[in-house]
Amino acid sequence: LRMTCLGRANVHWSEVENVGHRGGRQRLETVEYNAEEEYFQFRFQLWPPDNNTEDANNPLPAGQHTFPFQLQLPVELPPSFEGAYGYIRYWAKATIDKPWKFDQHTKRAFTVIPSLDLNQQPDIEEPIQYRGELRTGCCCLPSGRFSGSVTTNRKGFVPGSEIGLSSHIENHTSSTCWAEVRLKMHITYLASGKFKQEKKVISTVCREQIPRGDNYIWNERMRIPPLPPSHLKGCKLMNSKYILQFRVGSDARCSWDEIEFEDEIVIGTLPFLTKQRPLPPANPNKPVNMLVPITVTALEKEIDRAIEGKPSYEECMLFGRVSIKDKDDTEHTLGELIFTPLYAFYSPRTPLQRSSSYIE
C-alpha cells in the first residue's frame, strides 16, 4: 500500500496562429501552450511498515484497515484554484499493489488556503470614490447630460462580507438612464513567454429606468461569495485580481456612450479587526465638477456583525465542479474525482437590505 501526495499548477491553452505563407496563402497552425509548476511531491509506503520491504510473503490481511499519517506541507503555498486555462491543485492518491492484477488507485483532492490578512494590506480600508459626467446628443444636437458617482465602504473584503455601495445618479437628459455595478475576476495565465487573459463576472447589481430630470440616490450591498484570495500568491504561472466596475448609461436611441470606472479591490481570508470610518454625508447640491460622497446607511455596524465569529468553508461555484483525473490516471483510479475547492466564508448574520430614493 503506497501513498502519493502532490501539489501542482498546470496551465494549458491553444491558439490558431499564422506561421507563414505557402503558395500565396497564409499557413495557420494550432499552437499549444503548456506550463507546469510543482510545489511538493511526497511518496511513502504504508504497508508493509518497512519502506524498504516489498515482500510478497507479508501481504495485507483481509478486512478493513486504517493507516493514520500526517505531512508537513511547505510554507507559502498558493491557494487551490480551478480556472478555464489552468489550475492549482493538491491531491492524495493511495495505491494497492495487487500481484498479477491491475493495481487499484484511490484519489482525492484537498484545498489549501494561505492566509491573506486584510489588516496587513496597505490603504484598503480607504473607500473607493469616483464621479463622472457625460453629455449626450444626436446629429450635433445636444440632448442633455447625465452623471454618476459611486462610493464604497472600503477596498478590502472577505467572502461573506458585503461591499457597501452608494451611488448618486443625475439624469438631465430626455430619456431614462441606468446604472450597474459588477464584481469581476481577472486571471492571467503564463506559458512559454505568452499570456492568456480570462475575465469572469462574479456578481452584478443594477438599477434601470431612472426617470429623466431626476436625481437618484441608490444604496446597494453586494455580498462576496466563496472565492480564492487575491493574487494567487506563490504561483508563477497564474495571477488574479478582483475588479469593481461602475457604469452609467442613457437609454436614448442615439446615445451609445456610457460612464465607466474600474478599480481593484482585495479579497482576503482574515477580516479587519478595527471598525471602519463612516463615510461623509451626502450633499447633492454640490457643483457638478465635485465628487458627491453618499452615506451607506447603517453600514458599519451591520457589516461588523456580518463577519463575526469563525468562518465556515464552502464550495466556490465560479468555475463549477471539475474532474481531477489527469494523464497518470486510468480506469482503475477511483475515489472522489469530481472536485470543487472550499474557501473561507464568514456566514452573514444580517439580511441583505437595499434602499433607494429620489432627491427633489
C-alpha positions as CSV (number, residue, x, y, z in Angstrom):
1,L,0.0,0.0,0.0
2,R,1.6,3.2,-1.2
3,M,0.6,6.9,-0.8
4,T,1.4,9.8,-3.0
5,C,0.7,13.4,-2.1
6,L,1.3,16.1,-4.7
7,G,0.8,19.9,-5.2
8,R,1.0,21.2,-8.8
9,A,0.0,24.1,-11.0
10,N,-0.8,23.5,-14.7
11,V,-1.6,25.9,-17.5
12,H,-2.7,24.9,-21.0
13,W,-4.4,26.6,-23.9
14,S,-4.2,26.6,-27.7
15,E,-4.3,29.3,-30.3
16,V,-4.6,29.3,-34.1
17,E,-1.6,31.3,-35.4
18,N,-0.2,32.5,-38.7
19,V,3.1,30.6,-39.1
20,G,4.0,31.9,-42.6
21,H,2.9,31.7,-46.2
22,R,2.8,28.9,-48.8
23,G,1.7,29.3,-52.4
24,G,0.4,32.8,-51.7
25,R,-1.7,31.7,-48.8
26,Q,-1.4,32.0,-45.1
27,R,-0.4,28.9,-43.2
28,L,-2.5,28.6,-40.0
29,E,-1.5,26.2,-37.2
30,T,-2.9,25.3,-33.8
31,V,-0.2,26.1,-31.3
32,E,-0.3,24.5,-27.9
33,Y,0.9,26.5,-24.8
34,N,1.7,24.4,-21.7
35,A,3.5,25.1,-18.4
36,E,3.7,23.2,-15.1
37,E,4.9,24.1,-11.7
38,E,5.3,21.5,-8.8
39,Y,5.2,22.6,-5.2
40,F,5.7,19.3,-3.4
41,Q,5.6,15.5,-4.0
42,F,5.6,13.0,-1.2
43,R,5.8,9.3,-1.8
44,F,5.8,6.8,1.1
45,Q,4.7,3.2,1.9
46,L,2.1,2.4,4.5
47,W,2.2,-1.4,4.2
48,P,4.5,-3.2,4.9
49,P,5.6,-0.8,7.6
50,D,9.2,-1.0,6.5
51,N,9.6,1.2,3.4
52,N,12.5,-1.0,2.1
53,T,10.4,-4.1,2.2
54,E,8.1,-5.3,-0.6
55,D,7.8,-8.8,0.5
56,A,5.0,-10.8,-1.2
57,N,5.1,-13.1,1.9
58,N,3.9,-10.2,4.0
59,P,0.6,-9.4,2.3
60,L,-2.1,-7.1,3.9
61,P,-4.6,-9.4,5.7
62,A,-8.2,-9.3,4.6
63,G,-10.5,-6.9,6.3
64,Q,-10.8,-3.2,7.0
65,H,-7.6,-1.3,7.9
66,T,-6.8,2.2,8.9
67,F,-3.4,3.8,8.4
68,P,-3.0,7.2,10.1
69,F,-0.4,9.5,8.5
70,Q,0.5,13.2,8.6
71,L,2.5,15.5,6.4
72,Q,4.2,18.9,6.9
73,L,3.3,21.0,3.8
74,P,5.7,23.6,2.6
75,V,5.1,27.2,3.6
76,E,3.8,29.9,1.3
77,L,1.9,27.5,-1.0
78,P,-0.5,29.2,-3.4
79,P,-4.3,28.7,-2.9
80,S,-6.2,26.0,-4.6
81,F,-7.7,27.3,-7.8
82,E,-9.6,26.0,-10.8
83,G,-9.7,28.1,-14.0
84,A,-10.6,27.8,-17.6
85,Y,-7.0,27.5,-18.7
86,G,-5.2,26.2,-15.7
87,Y,-5.4,25.1,-12.1
88,I,-3.5,25.0,-8.8
89,R,-4.4,21.6,-7.3
90,Y,-3.4,19.4,-4.4
91,W,-4.3,15.8,-4.0
92,A,-3.5,12.4,-2.4
93,K,-3.6,9.0,-4.1
94,A,-3.4,5.6,-2.4
95,T,-2.3,2.6,-4.5
96,I,-2.8,-1.0,-3.6
97,D,-0.3,-3.3,-5.3
98,K,-2.1,-6.4,-6.4
99,P,0.3,-9.1,-7.7
100,W,-0.7,-10.4,-11.1
101,K,-3.6,-8.0,-11.2
102,F,-4.2,-4.3,-12.0
103,D,-3.2,-2.0,-9.2
104,Q,-6.1,-0.2,-7.5
105,H,-5.9,3.6,-7.0
106,T,-8.0,5.9,-4.9
107,K,-7.6,9.6,-5.4
108,R,-8.9,12.6,-3.6
109,A,-8.2,16.4,-3.8
110,F,-7.9,18.8,-0.9
111,T,-8.0,22.5,-0.6
112,V,-5.1,24.7,0.5
113,I,-5.9,28.3,1.6
114,P,-3.0,30.5,2.6
115,S,-3.7,33.4,4.9
116,L,-4.3,36.9,3.4
117,D,-4.8,39.2,6.4
118,L,-6.6,42.4,5.4
119,N,-5.1,44.1,8.5
120,Q,-1.6,43.8,6.8
121,Q,-2.7,45.3,3.5
122,P,-2.0,49.0,2.9
123,D,-4.7,51.5,2.1
124,I,-7.5,49.0,1.6
125,E,-9.5,50.4,4.5
126,E,-9.9,53.6,2.4
127,P,-13.1,53.9,0.4
128,I,-13.3,53.9,-3.4
129,Q,-14.8,57.2,-4.7
130,Y,-15.5,58.3,-8.2
131,R,-17.6,60.7,-10.2
132,G,-18.1,61.0,-13.9
133,E,-20.2,63.1,-16.3
134,L,-21.2,62.7,-19.9
135,R,-23.0,64.9,-22.4
136,T,-25.3,63.2,-25.0
137,G,-26.6,64.3,-28.3
138,C,-27.7,63.3,-31.7
139,C,-26.8,64.7,-35.1
140,C,-24.8,67.5,-33.5
141,L,-27.9,68.5,-31.3
142,P,-27.2,68.2,-27.6
143,S,-29.9,66.4,-25.6
144,G,-28.5,66.9,-22.1
145,R,-26.1,65.3,-19.7
146,F,-26.0,62.6,-17.1
147,S,-23.6,62.0,-14.3
148,G,-22.9,59.3,-11.7
149,S,-20.9,58.9,-8.6
150,V,-20.1,55.9,-6.5
151,T,-18.6,55.4,-3.1
152,T,-17.7,52.1,-1.4
153,N,-17.2,51.4,2.3
154,R,-13.6,50.3,1.7
155,K,-11.4,48.3,-0.6
156,G,-10.8,45.1,1.3
157,F,-13.2,42.3,2.0
158,V,-13.6,38.7,3.0
159,P,-16.0,36.2,1.5
160,G,-19.4,36.5,3.2
161,S,-18.9,40.2,3.9
162,E,-20.6,42.9,1.8
163,I,-19.4,45.6,-0.4
164,G,-21.3,48.7,0.6
165,L,-22.2,50.8,-2.5
166,S,-23.8,54.2,-2.7
167,S,-24.4,56.0,-5.9
168,H,-25.8,59.3,-6.9
169,I,-27.2,59.5,-10.5
170,E,-28.2,62.8,-12.1
171,N,-30.3,62.4,-15.2
172,H,-30.6,65.6,-17.1
173,T,-31.4,64.0,-20.5
174,S,-34.6,63.5,-22.4
175,S,-34.6,59.7,-21.7
176,T,-34.3,57.3,-18.8
177,C,-30.9,56.2,-17.5
178,W,-29.5,53.1,-16.0
179,A,-26.7,52.2,-13.5
180,E,-24.8,49.0,-13.0
181,V,-22.1,47.7,-10.6
182,R,-20.2,44.5,-11.4
183,L,-17.7,42.5,-9.4
184,K,-15.3,40.7,-11.8
185,M,-12.3,38.4,-11.6
186,H,-9.4,38.9,-14.0
187,I,-7.0,35.9,-14.3
188,T,-3.7,36.0,-16.2
189,Y,-2.1,32.7,-17.4
190,L,1.6,32.5,-18.4
191,A,3.2,29.7,-20.6
192,S,6.2,29.8,-23.0
193,G,6.5,33.5,-22.6
194,K,3.0,34.2,-23.7
195,F,0.0,35.5,-21.7
196,K,-3.7,34.4,-21.8
197,Q,-6.4,36.5,-20.2
198,E,-9.7,35.3,-18.7
199,K,-12.4,37.5,-17.2
200,K,-15.3,36.3,-15.1
201,V,-18.3,38.3,-13.9
202,I,-19.0,37.2,-10.3
203,S,-21.9,39.4,-9.2
204,T,-24.0,42.2,-10.8
205,V,-26.4,44.7,-9.3
206,C,-28.2,47.3,-11.4
207,R,-30.9,50.0,-11.5
208,E,-32.9,50.6,-14.6
209,Q,-35.4,53.2,-15.8
210,I,-34.1,56.1,-13.8
211,P,-36.5,58.9,-14.9
212,R,-35.4,61.9,-16.9
213,G,-34.8,65.0,-14.9
214,D,-34.3,63.1,-11.6
215,N,-31.5,63.0,-9.0
216,Y,-31.4,59.4,-7.8
217,I,-29.6,58.0,-4.7
218,W,-29.0,54.3,-4.9
219,N,-27.7,52.4,-1.8
220,E,-26.8,48.8,-2.5
221,R,-24.8,46.0,-0.9
222,M,-23.1,43.2,-2.8
223,R,-22.2,40.1,-0.8
224,I,-18.9,38.3,-1.6
225,P,-19.4,34.6,-2.4
226,P,-16.7,32.0,-1.5
227,L,-13.7,32.9,-3.6
228,P,-9.9,32.4,-3.5
229,P,-7.8,35.2,-2.0
230,S,-6.5,37.8,-4.4
231,H,-3.3,37.4,-6.5
232,L,-2.8,33.6,-6.1
233,K,0.5,34.5,-4.3
234,G,3.1,31.8,-4.7
235,C,2.2,30.7,-8.2
236,K,4.4,31.9,-11.1
237,L,2.0,30.7,-13.8
238,M,-1.2,32.5,-12.8
239,N,-2.2,35.7,-11.2
240,S,-5.6,37.1,-10.3
241,K,-7.3,40.3,-9.2
242,Y,-10.8,41.4,-8.4
243,I,-12.2,44.4,-10.2
244,L,-15.2,46.6,-9.2
245,Q,-16.8,48.1,-12.3
246,F,-19.3,51.1,-12.2
247,R,-21.3,52.0,-15.3
248,V,-24.0,54.6,-16.0
249,G,-25.7,55.0,-19.4
250,S,-28.6,56.6,-21.2
251,D,-31.5,54.8,-22.9
252,A,-31.6,57.4,-25.6
253,R,-31.7,55.9,-29.1
254,C,-28.7,57.8,-30.4
255,S,-26.6,57.5,-27.3
256,W,-24.0,54.7,-27.2
257,D,-21.6,56.3,-24.7
258,E,-21.6,55.5,-21.1
259,I,-19.7,56.4,-17.9
260,E,-17.4,53.6,-16.9
261,F,-15.0,53.3,-14.0
262,E,-13.0,50.4,-12.6
263,D,-10.9,49.9,-9.5
264,E,-9.3,46.9,-7.8
265,I,-10.5,45.5,-4.5
266,V,-8.7,42.9,-2.4
267,I,-10.4,39.8,-1.1
268,G,-8.6,38.2,1.8
269,T,-9.1,35.4,4.4
270,L,-8.9,37.4,7.7
271,P,-11.2,40.4,8.2
272,F,-10.4,43.8,9.6
273,L,-10.1,43.9,13.4
274,T,-10.8,47.6,13.6
275,K,-14.0,49.4,12.8
276,Q,-14.2,51.3,9.5
277,R,-14.7,55.1,9.5
278,P,-18.1,56.3,8.4
279,L,-18.4,57.9,5.0
280,P,-19.1,61.7,4.8
281,P,-22.7,62.8,4.5
282,A,-24.3,63.2,1.1
283,N,-24.7,66.7,-0.3
284,P,-26.4,66.6,-3.7
285,N,-26.3,70.4,-4.0
286,K,-22.5,70.5,-4.6
287,P,-21.3,71.7,-8.0
288,V,-21.3,69.1,-10.8
289,N,-17.5,69.1,-11.0
290,M,-17.1,68.0,-7.4
291,L,-17.3,64.5,-6.0
292,V,-20.6,63.7,-4.3
293,P,-20.0,61.3,-1.4
294,I,-23.1,59.3,-0.3
295,T,-23.6,57.7,3.1
296,V,-24.0,53.9,3.1
297,T,-26.9,53.7,5.5
298,A,-26.2,51.8,8.8
299,L,-23.4,50.0,7.1
300,E,-20.7,50.0,9.7
301,K,-22.4,48.0,12.5
302,E,-24.2,45.7,10.1
303,I,-21.0,44.7,8.3
304,D,-19.2,44.2,11.6
305,R,-22.0,41.8,12.7
306,A,-22.0,40.0,9.4
307,I,-18.4,38.8,9.8
308,E,-18.3,37.9,13.4
309,G,-17.0,34.5,14.5
310,K,-15.0,31.8,12.7
311,P,-15.6,31.1,9.0
312,S,-17.1,28.0,7.5
313,Y,-15.6,26.5,4.4
314,E,-17.9,26.5,1.3
315,E,-17.6,25.5,-2.3
316,C,-16.7,28.0,-4.9
317,M,-19.1,27.7,-7.8
318,L,-17.4,30.3,-10.0
319,F,-15.9,27.7,-12.3
320,G,-18.2,24.8,-11.3
321,R,-17.2,21.2,-10.4
322,V,-14.2,19.8,-12.2
323,S,-12.6,16.4,-12.8
324,I,-9.2,15.9,-11.2
325,K,-8.3,12.9,-13.5
326,D,-5.1,13.5,-15.4
327,K,-2.8,11.6,-17.8
328,D,-1.5,9.4,-15.0
329,D,-4.9,8.1,-14.0
330,T,-6.5,5.0,-15.5
331,E,-9.9,3.3,-15.4
332,H,-8.6,1.7,-12.2
333,T,-8.4,5.1,-10.5
334,L,-11.4,5.5,-8.2
335,G,-12.3,7.9,-5.4
336,E,-13.8,11.5,-5.3
337,L,-12.7,12.5,-8.8
338,I,-15.1,15.5,-9.1
339,F,-13.8,18.4,-7.0
340,T,-14.7,22.0,-6.1
341,P,-12.3,24.0,-3.9
342,L,-13.6,25.1,-0.5
343,Y,-12.8,28.7,0.7
344,A,-13.3,30.5,4.0
345,F,-16.7,32.1,4.2
346,Y,-18.0,34.3,7.0
347,S,-21.7,33.5,7.3
348,P,-23.8,36.6,7.3
349,R,-25.9,37.3,10.4
350,T,-28.0,40.1,9.0
351,P,-30.3,40.1,6.0
352,L,-29.2,41.8,2.8
353,Q,-31.0,45.2,2.6
354,R,-31.1,47.8,-0.1
355,S,-32.5,51.3,-0.3
356,S,-33.0,54.0,-2.9
357,S,-34.5,57.4,-3.1
358,Y,-35.1,60.4,-5.3
359,I,-33.9,63.9,-4.4
360,E,-36.5,66.6,-5.1
